[in-house]
Structures are given as C-alpha cells and as structure tokens.
Amino acid sequence: MTAKNIYRDVTLQEISESHIGRELRVAGWIENIRDHGGVSFVDLRDMYGVLQVVMRDTSLLHGLTREMSVSIEGLIEKRDQETYNPRIPTGTIELEAHKVEVLGSVFRQLPFEIMTSKETREEVRLQYRYLDLRNQKVKDNIIFRSQVIAYLRQKMSELGFLEIQTPILCASSPEGARDYIVPSRKYKGRFYALPQAPQQYKQLLMVSGFDKYFQIAPCFRDEDARADRSPGEFYQLDFEMSFATQEDVFRVGEEVLSAAFEKFAPKGYAVTKAPYPVISYKQAMLSFGTDKPDLRNPLRIIDLTDFFQTCTFKPFLGRTVRAIKVHAEMSKGFHEKLLKFATDMGMGGLGYLEVDEDMSYKGPIDKFIPAEKKGELAALADLAAKDTIFFIAEKEERAAYYAGQLRTELGQKLDLLEKNAYRFCYVNDFPMFALDPDTKQIGFTHNPFSMPQGGLEALMTKHPLDVLAYQYDIVCNGVELSSGAVRNHDMEIMEKAFAIAGYDKETLQHKFGALYTAFQFGAPPHAGMAPGVDRMIMLLRGEENIREVIAFPMSGSAQDLMCGAPNDVTEKQLREVHIKIRS
C-alpha cells in the first residue's frame, strides 16, 4: 500500500471541475495575495499550474507572504462565472481554504519580482537563479529542454545508436580551445583535463567494434562567452558511426534534426526538409560572406572583381570586389545609416548604383563605368529597374567579411528575412589547414582528426593550403549547430597531417597515444558529428541568449554568481594536489 503524501493530494494540473465538492490538500508557493476586505484571495503556484485559493476566514492569512511554500486544505468550489480566468486551466474553480500550514518561510525581502524576473539585470537573476527559475517563462525553457533531450535520446535509439558515457577526467590534448585542467593528488605535478569533446573516446569506441554510438555529452572549454556560446560548459548530441561516409552522417543528422525541429518548433513554423542543401566552404564565403549562412535572407553576394579590373575606378583596382543587389525602396536617410554602418565596421566607404526605369544608372561610381560595359554589369548582376547594387572592395578576406555583414544588415533592416522558418544547410569541403597570421605557421582549421580529401597522396603532392578535408557543419538560421568530419583512421595519413601542422611523430604519440596505437589494430573508417543541444533549444525557444535555456548557467564573465565559483580553496587543499599559488 502506497503511503499518502502528507503535503498534497494532487498537483495543480490534476485539478478540474470534476473535483468540485471534494476536500483536497494542495501545496506550492504563494504567488500573490489580494485582500478584498473580509475575504482574501491567494494565487497558489506549483511546478504545474496556478490555483486561486479563497480565504473567507481571514485569520488563515495571518503571517503569510509571497513566495512562502505552503500546504493548504480546503473545498474545491465552482467560481462565479463573472470571475472566470480563461488564462489558466483552473480558471473556473477555486479552493476555499480551511487550513494552512507554512512549509517554508520567507525571511528576507525578495531581490526581484518573480513574475517579472526576466526584466531584472542578468547578474542579479543568476545570483538568485533558484528564484528566477520560479518564473514560469524561465521554468518553461528548462522543461522544454528536458523534453527535447528525451526525444533526441529516443530518436537516436530508434536509429540503432547505443548510448555510451565517456570519461569526464581525461588527458589534456591540443584540440583547439583551452582546457580546464584538474590537478592530480596521487601523481605530483600531473593533471587531468575536462573533455572539450569526447573526440578520442568516441573514435576509440569505433575501433572497439561499437557500430553506432551517441551520448548527450558535456563538453568543457575555457573560452569567452557569446550570445550563442556558454562559457565553461555546454552539451552536444555527440554521435559516431563505423563504416560510414560523409553522406551517411548527413542522412542521420537530417533525420534527427528535422524530426526534432518539426516536433518542437512553434506552431506554423516551416522546417527544411531532407536532404538539406550542401554548400561548399568556398561558395559559402563567396555567396554569403560567412561559413554560417542564414538562408532565410534572400540576398546573395556576387563577385565582380574581374569586371572592375577593366574600369577606371582606382579604389577598386587590384582589390577583391563583392556586390549585393537589393530590390527595395531606400530613402536618403537609409543610405546614410548604411554608410555609417559600413564605416563603423572599418570600411572606407560604400559605393552603390541605383537602376532607373530605363536601365540607366545613377550613383557615385556611375561615371567610372564605361558606357559599353554597363550592359555587361547588368547581365553579371542580373539587374532590373529599381534595383540598388552595393559594392565592397577590399583584400579578399576582408571583402568576404564586410559583404557578409552588409548582407545581414540589409536583410534585417529591410525586413527581407523569411518569417517563421528554420532553414538548414550543410557547409562542407573546409580547408584542412590554415596559415596563422601572427606566427605564419600552418595549423589545422577544424578538427585535427579529419580525413583529408585525396588521402595521403593529397598531403604529399598538394600545397597544404590547397588540401580540403571531409569536414562539415550544420547551420540553421545563421547559427552553427554542429561540426563533424569523416575521421582520419589511417596511421600514415595521421602522421603526415600532423607533421604538416608542426607535430613530430614523438609529440603525436605523446598527445594522442591511444588513437595512434589503436589505429595499428584494424581501425574501421568512421565519421560523425555533434549538434549543440543548447543552441538547438535556444533557436526553438526564440531566445537570443543561450543562458536562457540552461538551468544554472555561468555569467558572461564565466562565474557562477549563485554558488561563487571560481572560489578560493584552502592551503591544505592546495598542498594535497602539490600546487603553490604565485603572488
């Protein structure tokens, strides 16, 4: 026989008109108190809903304050029709209180109003996050997060993936970001690291013979916060497949993400159907000015470099020239604001042409375009009457960046973005290597464990900066949701790739010894990716800051303002792990 709960008979979502006339015990927090003289009303809130409590015996109200946790016994009654509250499921009923028991008192003034906590400064919200989470909108994000994660687990299991947990304490390795390191008590002067990702372990699982692995993996990177990046820790849907190609991974990624977004997207939202568009890194940088293209924006960037080398406009000569065509009414004031936007981000100016009804041009650079070349420009840019075309001339890297920023600004300010849609694409064919502008050393662009396209032959015969990798990202609405790769499972290819990036064989063996050794024992081809769970939920909830979808996030300065981390430790603790703090 199940023991009866001493605090409540039902949760507030379970109460309905079917309970009218019944004595019930309920529990929760006092959200609001309204004294109507001779009779008082209390809005009682639990995790599941809100119920109006009427206190005709006003002595029951004595000592009660908002946000106390209480247990209340009373009779469920029908509310007068004129007092119905259609905004809540219990809006046609109320509980007449006969007994009130205070379970948790409030001993100090609340730091903010619970119902409007999202309007409070973030630092204060995070300091009192346990109160902030009582706000229904904040709480709903966390409930929603739980539902999404449960669905992802279900979906991956249906696809034959096995959930396996990988270690949290691992070896430090150069994987791109800074490690969080953990000193060892037992081994003086040596350290563990928290995993930036389960990268090596999931590859080793493939070598072990596990065909399909996944986990909702915690990842730790000592990097600065952004609106779409939580400092310190985050979660990703990490998965890996043996005997798999890039296309195999694409199909799984599409199926899982499309299903999740179709299930959890706000009503009326469109979601890209599989197969997703696949855009090469080179094309993305040309057409969108970024490797995170927002496909809701209809504007595209075109390359007019060759065209302008035959014109007389000196600022464009010897420069990469990008252009963006817009068909929209733009006032003089709009042009002035756009020019300020351009100069504020570092551009020297912003050239443009407007196309009249007769297809003649007007604008500051019209006179520098020979008459016989104007038809060619119209054809290259597909110009039509009432179009405006903007020009960006810079070194190639800056031209792509400026054009991408301008495209985004035009799309937003002119309200051109597709409404109520999640638009996915893959970006692939990333360069394997890049030149560090400061050190002039060649290093990996993405993940050092990626397979180069063309294998060992490409590494031996091509210039490193010309080698492409089987690396790919999933992008949604301009947000990178996932990165992944076909892994380099060949020891010889690994040695050569790391040698190009400046790692000798001994360093490779030292830093990645487990993989290096494992790949000598019949490693299968394998590939995978890892969509970010926090970013998925941020998009689905329409939140601009990722911290809104994390129960206990760090602040933008990487502090736990609630519990006080990072904090001081005792001298004894330091001695135990053989550490001395330098002044």
C-alpha positions in Angstrom: 0.0 0.0 0.0 1.4 3.4 -1.0 1.8 5.9 1.8 -0.3 9.0 1.4 1.6 12.2 0.7 1.4 14.4 3.8 1.7 17.7 1.9 -0.7 17.3 -1.1 -3.3 15.0 -2.6 -2.8 16.3 -6.1 -0.7 18.6 -8.2 -2.4 21.7 -9.5 -2.6 20.5 -13.1 -4.6 17.5 -12.0 -7.4 19.6 -10.5 -10.5 20.1 -12.7 -14.2 20.7 -12.3 -14.6 17.0 -11.6 -13.2 17.7 -8.2 -15.9 20.3 -7.2 -17.3 19.4 -3.8 -14.2 17.4 -2.7 -11.8 18.2 0.1 -8.3 18.4 -1.2 -4.8 19.2 0.1 -2.6 21.2 -2.3 0.9 22.6 -1.9 3.1 25.2 -3.6 4.2 28.8 -3.4 2.2 31.9 -2.7 2.4 33.9 -5.9 0.1 36.7 -5.0 -2.2 37.9 -2.1 -5.3 40.0 -2.7 -7.2 41.4 0.2 -10.8 42.4 -0.7 -11.9 43.3 2.8 -13.5 40.4 4.7 -12.3 37.9 2.1 -8.8 37.4 0.7 -7.5 35.6 -2.3 -4.2 33.8 -2.7 -2.8 32.6 -6.1 -1.1 29.3 -5.3 1.6 28.1 -7.8 3.4 24.8 -8.1 5.5 23.5 -10.9 2.5 22.6 -12.9 0.0 25.4 -12.7 -1.8 28.1 -10.6 -5.0 27.8 -8.5 -7.0 30.5 -6.8 -7.5 30.0 -3.1 -10.2 31.9 -1.3 -9.9 32.7 2.4 -13.2 33.7 3.9 -11.6 33.0 7.3 -9.1 35.9 7.2 -7.2 34.6 10.2 -5.8 32.0 7.9 -3.9 34.8 6.1 -2.0 35.8 9.2 1.8 35.7 8.7 1.6 34.7 5.0 3.8 36.4 2.5 4.5 35.9 -1.2 6.8 33.0 -2.1 6.3 31.1 1.1 5.8 27.4 0.4 2.6 26.2 2.0 0.2 23.3 2.2 -3.5 24.2 2.1 -6.5 22.1 2.8 -10.0 23.1 1.6 -13.0 22.5 -0.5 -13.0 22.8 -4.3 -15.8 25.1 -5.5 -17.1 26.5 -8.7 -16.2 30.1 -9.3 -18.8 32.7 -10.1 -18.9 33.0 -13.9 -18.0 36.7 -13.9 -14.8 35.8 -12.1 -13.6 33.1 -14.5 -9.9 33.3 -15.5 -9.6 31.9 -19.1 -5.8 32.2 -19.0 -5.3 29.3 -16.6 -6.7 25.7 -16.8 -8.1 26.0 -13.3 -9.8 29.3 -14.1 -13.4 28.1 -13.4 -12.7 26.7 -10.0 -11.2 27.7 -6.7 -10.3 26.2 -3.3 -11.9 27.5 -0.1 -9.2 27.2 2.5 -9.9 25.6 5.8 -6.3 25.0 7.0 -2.9 26.5 6.0 0.4 25.0 7.0 3.6 27.0 6.3 6.3 24.7 5.0 9.0 27.2 4.1 9.0 30.7 5.4 10.4 33.8 3.7 12.9 35.5 6.0 14.1 38.4 3.8 12.9 40.7 1.1 12.8 39.2 -2.4 15.6 40.5 -4.6 13.1 40.9 -7.5 9.5 40.2 -8.5 9.3 36.6 -9.6 6.7 37.2 -12.3 8.9 39.9 -14.0 12.3 38.4 -13.2 13.4 38.4 -16.9 13.4 42.2 -16.7 16.0 42.2 -13.9 19.7 42.6 -14.5 21.2 39.3 -15.5 23.8 39.4 -12.7 21.1 39.6 -10.1 19.0 36.9 -11.8 22.0 34.5 -11.9 22.8 35.2 -8.3 19.3 34.2 -7.2 18.8 31.7 -10.1 16.7 29.4 -7.8 14.1 32.3 -7.6 14.5 33.2 -11.3 13.6 29.6 -12.2 10.2 30.1 -10.4 9.3 32.5 -13.2 7.0 30.4 -15.5 8.7 31.6 -18.7 12.1 30.7 -17.3 10.9 27.4 -15.9 9.2 26.5 -19.2 12.6 26.8 -21.0 14.1 24.1 -18.7 11.1 21.9 -19.0 11.2 22.2 -22.8 14.9 21.4 -22.7 14.2 18.2 -20.9 11.5 17.2 -23.4 13.9 17.9 -26.4 16.7 15.8 -24.8 14.4 12.9 -24.1 13.2 13.0 -27.7 16.7 13.1 -29.1 17.6 10.1 -27.0 14.5 8.2 -28.2 15.3 9.1 -31.8 18.9 8.0 -31.7 17.9 4.7 -30.1 15.3 4.1 -32.8 18.1 4.6 -35.4 20.2 1.9 -33.7 22.6 4.1 -31.8 23.9 2.9 -28.4 24.2 5.5 -25.6 27.6 5.2 -24.0 29.1 7.6 -21.4 32.8 8.6 -21.9 35.2 9.9 -19.2 35.0 13.4 -17.7 38.6 13.2 -16.4 40.9 12.7 -19.3 44.2 13.7 -20.8 44.9 17.2 -22.0 45.3 17.4 -25.8 45.6 20.3 -28.3 42.0 20.3 -29.7 41.6 24.0 -30.4 40.3 25.7 -27.3 41.9 26.0 -23.8 41.5 23.0 -21.5 40.1 23.1 -18.0 42.8 21.2 -16.0 42.4 19.3 -12.8 45.5 18.6 -10.6 46.2 15.0 -9.5 46.7 14.4 -5.8 48.2 11.0 -6.4 50.6 11.9 -9.2 52.6 15.0 -8.2 52.8 17.7 -10.9 50.5 15.9 -13.3 47.0 16.9 -14.4 43.7 15.7 -15.8 41.7 17.8 -18.3 38.0 18.1 -18.7 37.0 17.0 -22.2 36.5 19.7 -24.8 34.6 16.9 -26.6 34.5 13.1 -26.4 36.5 13.1 -29.6 39.2 10.5 -29.0 36.9 8.2 -26.9 34.2 8.0 -29.5 36.7 7.2 -32.2 38.2 4.5 -29.9 34.7 3.1 -29.5 34.6 2.6 -33.2 37.9 0.8 -33.1 36.4 -1.3 -30.3 33.7 -2.6 -32.7 30.7 -0.5 -31.5 29.0 0.4 -34.7 26.8 3.4 -33.7 27.5 5.5 -30.6 25.8 8.5 -29.1 25.5 10.5 -25.9 24.2 13.8 -24.7 27.8 14.8 -23.9 29.0 17.5 -21.5 31.9 19.5 -23.0 34.2 21.9 -21.3 36.1 24.7 -22.9 37.9 27.6 -21.3 36.6 30.2 -23.7 34.8 33.5 -23.6 31.0 33.8 -23.7 28.9 34.9 -26.6 25.2 35.2 -27.1 25.2 31.7 -28.7 28.0 30.2 -26.6 28.0 29.4 -22.9 31.4 29.9 -21.2 32.8 26.8 -19.4 30.5 24.0 -20.3 27.8 23.0 -22.9 26.1 19.9 -24.1 26.0 18.3 -27.6 24.3 15.4 -29.2 27.5 13.5 -30.0 27.4 10.6 -32.4 29.8 8.4 -34.4 29.3 5.7 -37.0 31.6 2.9 -38.2 32.0 2.1 -41.9 30.3 5.4 -42.7 30.8 8.1 -45.3 30.0 11.8 -45.1 26.7 11.2 -46.8 25.8 8.6 -44.2 26.3 11.1 -41.4 24.3 13.7 -43.4 21.3 11.4 -43.6 21.3 10.8 -39.8 21.8 14.5 -39.0 18.9 15.4 -41.3 16.6 12.8 -39.9 17.2 13.7 -36.3 17.3 17.4 -36.5 14.3 17.7 -38.9 12.2 15.4 -36.7 13.2 17.3 -33.6 12.5 20.7 -35.0 9.2 19.7 -36.6 8.1 18.3 -33.3 9.1 21.2 -31.1 9.0 24.2 -33.4 6.4 26.9 -32.6 3.1 26.3 -34.4 3.2 27.4 -38.1 6.9 27.3 -38.5 8.4 25.8 -41.6 11.4 23.4 -41.3 13.8 22.5 -44.1 13.0 19.0 -45.5 15.7 16.5 -46.1 18.0 16.4 -48.0 19.5 19.7 -46.8 21.3 22.0 -49.3 25.0 21.3 -49.3 27.2 24.4 -49.8 31.0 24.3 -50.1 33.0 26.5 -47.8 34.4 28.4 -50.8 30.9 29.0 -52.1 29.5 30.0 -48.7 32.3 32.6 -48.3 31.6 34.0 -51.8 27.7 34.0 -51.7 27.1 34.7 -48.0 30.4 36.2 -46.7 30.4 33.6 -43.9 30.5 29.9 -43.3 27.3 30.2 -41.2 24.8 31.3 -43.9 21.3 32.4 -43.0 19.2 31.0 -45.8 16.2 33.0 -44.7 17.9 36.0 -46.2 17.2 36.1 -50.0 20.2 38.4 -50.7 23.3 36.9 -52.3 26.8 38.2 -52.8 28.3 38.2 -56.3 31.9 38.6 -57.3 32.7 41.5 -59.6 36.5 41.5 -59.2 37.3 40.7 -62.8 34.7 43.2 -64.1 36.2 46.2 -62.2 39.7 45.5 -63.3 38.7 46.8 -66.7 37.1 50.0 -65.3 38.8 53.3 -64.3 37.7 53.4 -60.7 41.0 53.4 -58.9 39.8 52.3 -55.4 38.6 49.0 -57.0 41.7 48.2 -59.0 43.7 45.4 -57.6 41.0 44.7 -54.9 38.5 41.9 -54.5 35.1 43.4 -55.3 31.9 41.9 -54.0 28.4 43.3 -54.7 24.9 42.9 -53.2 21.8 43.6 -55.3 18.7 44.7 -53.5 15.2 45.4 -54.9 13.7 47.7 -52.3 12.8 51.3 -51.7 15.6 53.0 -49.8 15.5 56.6 -48.6 18.4 59.0 -48.4 18.4 58.6 -44.6 18.6 54.8 -45.1 21.7 55.2 -47.3 23.3 57.5 -44.7 22.7 54.9 -41.9 24.0 52.1 -44.1 27.2 54.2 -44.8 27.7 54.7 -41.1 27.3 51.0 -40.5 29.9 50.3 -43.2 32.4 52.8 -41.8 31.9 51.8 -38.2 33.0 48.3 -39.1 36.1 49.5 -40.8 35.1 50.1 -44.5 36.5 53.1 -46.2 33.1 53.8 -47.8 30.2 52.2 -49.5 29.8 52.6 -53.3 26.4 51.9 -54.9 24.4 52.3 -58.1 20.7 52.8 -58.5 18.9 51.4 -61.6 16.3 53.7 -63.2 13.3 52.6 -65.2 15.2 53.0 -68.4 18.0 50.8 -67.0 20.3 53.8 -66.7 22.4 54.1 -63.6 22.8 56.9 -61.0 25.2 56.9 -58.1 28.6 58.0 -57.0 30.6 55.5 -59.2 28.4 55.6 -62.4 30.9 57.8 -64.2 33.7 55.4 -63.7 31.9 52.6 -65.6 32.4 52.9 -69.4 29.1 53.1 -71.3 29.9 49.9 -73.3 30.4 48.0 -70.0 27.1 48.9 -68.4 25.2 46.2 -70.2 27.8 43.6 -69.1 27.3 44.8 -65.4 23.6 44.4 -65.7 24.0 40.9 -67.0 26.5 39.8 -64.4 24.5 41.1 -61.5 21.1 40.3 -63.1 20.0 43.9 -62.6 16.4 45.1 -63.1 14.7 48.5 -62.9 14.5 49.9 -59.4 17.4 47.7 -58.2 20.2 49.1 -56.0 23.6 47.4 -56.1 26.2 48.0 -53.3 29.9 47.4 -53.8 32.6 46.3 -51.3 36.3 46.5 -52.4 38.9 45.1 -50.1 41.5 42.4 -49.6 39.8 39.0 -50.2 39.3 38.0 -46.6 38.0 41.4 -45.5 35.8 41.7 -48.6 34.0 38.5 -47.7 33.6 39.6 -44.1 32.3 43.1 -45.0 30.0 41.8 -47.6 28.6 39.2 -45.2 28.0 41.8 -42.5 26.3 44.2 -45.1 24.1 41.3 -46.4 22.9 40.6 -42.8 22.3 44.3 -42.1 20.3 44.8 -45.3 18.3 41.7 -44.8 17.3 42.7 -41.2 16.8 46.5 -41.8 14.7 45.9 -44.9 12.8 43.1 -43.3 13.7 40.6 -46.0 14.2 37.5 -43.9 11.7 34.7 -44.2 9.4 34.6 -41.3 8.6 31.6 -39.0 11.1 29.3 -40.6 14.1 27.1 -39.7 16.4 26.9 -42.7 19.1 24.3 -42.5 22.1 23.6 -44.7 25.4 21.8 -44.7 28.6 23.6 -45.3 31.4 21.2 -46.3 34.8 21.0 -48.1 36.6 23.1 -45.5 40.3 23.7 -45.9 42.3 21.1 -44.0 45.0 23.7 -43.0 45.2 27.4 -42.5 48.1 29.9 -42.0 48.3 31.6 -38.7 48.5 35.3 -39.5 50.7 36.0 -36.5 53.1 33.1 -36.3 53.0 32.3 -40.1 52.7 28.7 -39.1 50.4 26.2 -40.8 47.8 24.6 -38.4 44.6 22.7 -38.6 41.4 24.7 -39.3 38.9 22.4 -37.7 39.5 19.1 -36.1 43.0 17.5 -36.3 41.3 14.1 -36.6 39.7 14.8 -40.0 40.4 12.8 -43.2 42.0 14.9 -46.0 40.3 14.6 -49.3 42.6 12.6 -51.5 44.2 10.9 -48.6 48.0 10.6 -48.3 48.6 11.5 -51.9 47.0 14.9 -51.4 49.1 15.6 -48.4 52.2 14.5 -50.3 51.6 16.4 -53.6 49.5 19.5 -52.9 50.3 22.7 -51.1 48.8 22.3 -47.6 46.6 25.3 -48.0 45.0 23.7 -51.1 44.1 20.5 -49.3 40.4 20.1 -48.4 39.1 17.9 -45.6 36.0 15.8 -45.2 34.7 18.3 -42.6 31.2 19.7 -42.4 28.9 21.9 -40.4 25.2 22.0 -40.0 23.9 25.6 -40.0 20.4 26.8 -39.1 19.3 30.4 -39.5 22.9 31.6 -39.4 23.8 29.6 -36.3 26.3 26.8 -36.4 24.5 23.9 -34.8 27.1 21.2 -35.5 30.5 20.4 -36.8 31.7 17.0 -37.8 34.0 15.0 -40.1 35.0 11.8 -41.7 37.8 10.8 -39.3 41.3 10.0 -40.2 41.7 6.4 -39.2 44.9 5.7 -41.1 48.2 6.0 -39.1 50.3 7.0 -42.0 47.9 9.8 -43.1 47.7 10.9 -39.5 51.5 11.2 -39.1 51.7 13.2 -42.3 48.8 15.6 -41.5 50.2 16.3 -38.0 53.7 16.8 -39.4 52.4 19.5 -41.7 50.8 21.2 -38.7 54.1 21.1 -36.9 53.8 18.0 -34.7 56.6 15.5 -34.9 56.0 11.7 -34.5 57.0 11.7 -30.9 54.6 14.6 -30.0 51.8 12.8 -31.8 52.5 9.6 -29.9 52.6 11.6 -26.6 49.5 13.7 -27.1 47.3 11.2 -28.9 48.9 7.9 -27.9 45.7 5.9 -27.5 44.4 6.8 -31.0 47.9 6.4 -32.6 48.3 2.9 -31.1 44.7 1.9 -31.7 44.9 2.7 -35.4 47.6 0.0 -35.7 44.9 -2.7 -34.9 42.5 -2.6 -37.8 40.7 0.7 -37.3 37.5 0.9 -39.4 36.5 4.0 -41.4 34.3 6.1 -39.3 32.6 9.5 -39.2 30.3 11.6 -37.0 29.1 14.9 -35.8 27.9 16.7 -32.7 24.9 19.1 -32.9 24.8 21.5 -29.9 21.9 20.9 -27.7 21.9 24.3 -26.0 21.9 26.1 -29.4 19.1 23.9 -30.7 16.9 24.8 -27.8 17.9 28.5 -28.0 16.6 28.5 -31.6 13.5 26.6 -30.9 12.6 28.9 -27.9 13.4 32.0 -29.9 15.9 33.2 -27.2 18.7 35.5 -28.2 20.9 34.4 -25.3 21.9 30.8 -24.7 22.0 31.3 -20.9 18.2 31.5 -21.0 17.9 27.7 -21.8 20.4 26.5 -19.2 19.3 25.8 -15.7 22.3 27.1 -13.9 24.5 29.0 -16.4 27.7 30.8 -15.7 27.6 34.6 -16.3 29.2 36.2 -19.3 32.4 36.6 -17.3 32.5 32.8 -16.6 31.4 33.0 -13.0 28.8 31.0 -11.0 27.3 34.0 -9.2 25.0 31.8 -7.2 27.5 29.4 -5.7 30.5 31.6 -6.0 32.7 29.7 -8.5 35.5 30.0 -9.1 36.3 30.4 -5.5 39.3 30.2 -3.1 40.4 26.9 -1.7 42.4 26.2 1.5 46.1 25.9 1.7 45.6 22.3 2.8 43.7 21.5 -0.4 46.5 23.1 -2.5 49.2 21.1 -0.7 47.3 17.9 -1.3 47.5 18.4 -5.1 51.0 19.8 -4.9 50.1 23.4 -6.0 51.5 26.7 -4.8 49.9 30.0 -5.8 52.4 32.5 -7.0 51.8 36.1 -5.9 
